Amino acid sequence: DYIERYDRFKSSVDALLDMPAPMVDLLRGFLEQGNGTLSRRALRNEFSALTEEEATLIEEAYAAAWPHD
């Protein structure tokens, strides 16, 4: 189940951006910590290359892969 969810998330990110797998995993970790939202600090530092629109789409992809029950 986790692997299917991760693959769904990674596929969504890959459709948006050319991002190395380790960075996608880091992104997933930040989203997990932030309950599906990237922190301002993460957006300023690790993910500063993302546009606001890309960040929103990634957060939506995370929410689709790991919906809150």
Secondary structure, 3 states (H helix, E strand, C coil): CHHHHHHHHHHHHHHHCCCCHHHHHHHHHHHHHCCCCCCHHHHHCCCCCCCHHHHHHHHHHHHHHCCCC
